[in-house]
Structures are given as structure tokens and as C-alpha cells.
């Protein structure tokens, strides 16, 4: 099973860069441990062209900073939807990218969104101390399950995690 981790956000806006940092650190770990079939990508924001990117994968994890009232991090399923595209904001949702992939390529990878709790959104490089703790908790959880992602079963952490 081929898996993609796709982080997005603006690293120049403090905690908004959490998704990108998560993917960068996860990639270093995967490379160091030679875990197969896991790829990585990142950008400032999602684009409609990302439908082409995700079509090659069985599983996709979008990773983004969150302002939601969550504890640390959580994972939610992404359901294809043609709603929620804001061209004036240049913002495309993971659900919209997945919907385009389904419509254009006839593919619907098992897609999840990793929400990483952020606190500071100022113009500044680097994340806050509180966000760093959330980032490390998410990384530790994923380090444990990365080898099992090559199999057909979804790890329990991913199946049972939800934002509350």
C-alpha cells in the first residue's frame, strides 16, 4: 500500500507551519529507518492540482495546523465533497481535492486529515512552545505505527482518533 503524507501551511506564520514541520520530521524518520512505500509532499496551501498528486496513492494523510478546541492532535476521515472551495481566499479543502480525484481519475484513496493544534499565527518563523509539544506527541504516535502502514490494515490509532 502506497501512503502519502501531505503537509500544508505557512511556516512564516508561526504555528501555521505545523503541517509542513510534521511532514518534514516524519520524512527524516522514514528515510533513516528505511520504511518503504511512504512518500511526502508539502505546500503553503492545497491546490486543485493536488488531485493529480494523490491519485497515485492508496492512503493520503493531509496534515495541517488547527485552531480547533482539540487536545494536541487528532485525525479525522476526509469524505469527498465539491463544497468548500474558496477561490477568493485561494483555499481548497482536502475534501475538495479528494472529490476532484474521484471525478477526474476515478480514484478515492483512503484519506485522513491530521489536525495539529496551534496557538500563535503571527508573522514569525518557528512554532510556539505549546505547538511544539503537540507536534512531538503526534510524531511519537506516528513513529510507532509507520511500519504497519505498508500493510492493508489501518492502525487502531488512526481508526479510533477523532476530534472532540
C-alpha positions, 0 to 999 in steps of 0.5 A: 500500500502506497501512503502519502503524507501531505503537509500544508501551511505557512511556516512564516506564520508561526504555528501555521507551519505545523503541517509542513514541520510534521511532514518534514520530521516524519520524512527524516524518520522514514528515510533513516529507518528505511520504511518503504512505500511512504512518500511526502509532499508539502505546500503553503496551501492545497491546490486543485492540482493536488488531485493529480498528486494523490491519485497515485496513492492508496492512503493520503494523510493531509496534515495541517495546523488547527485552531480547533478546541482539540487536545494536541492532535487528532485525525479525522476521515476526509469524505469527498465533497465539491463544497468548500472551495474558496477561490477568493481566499485561494483555499481548497479543502482536502475534501475538495481535492479528494472529490476532484480525484474521484471525478477526474481519475476515478480514484478515492484513496483512503484519506485522513486529515491530521489536525495539529493544534496551534496557538500563535499565527503571527508573522514569525518563523518557528512554532510556539512552545505549546505547538511544539509539544503537540507536534512531538506527541503526534510524531511519537504516535506516528513513529510507532505505527509507520511500519504497519502502514505498508500493510492493508490494515489501518492502525487502531490509532488512526481508526479510533482518533477523532476530534472532540 
